[in-house]
Amino acid sequence: MDIAALIRAIVAPLVTHPEAVVITPHETADYMAFDLIVAPDDVGRVIGKGGRVAQAIRTIVYAVKSPYTKRVRLNIMDAPHD
């Protein structure tokens, strides 16, 4: 399962700027981490009230069988401001 494609499939319909969605995978000592970057005005849509949407996204991503030997972690960030 391509974790980055799964994250994009979940997040793209939620945001108003799907073209700004960037997913960057990188490996740390403990995790295979995926940094999700969205437009600054879409961060609230991805996180949701009380972090409920973010938690739901993480639940789905963490439940999928991963090809990695390390655990998967999803980090949600906003795009750098100009």
Secondary structure as UniProt FT lines:
FT   HELIX           3..11
FT   HELIX           12..14
FT   HELIX           18..20
FT   STRAND          22..27
FT   STRAND          31..38
FT   HELIX           40..42
FT   HELIX           43..47
FT   HELIX           49..51
FT   HELIX           52..63
FT   STRAND          71..78
//
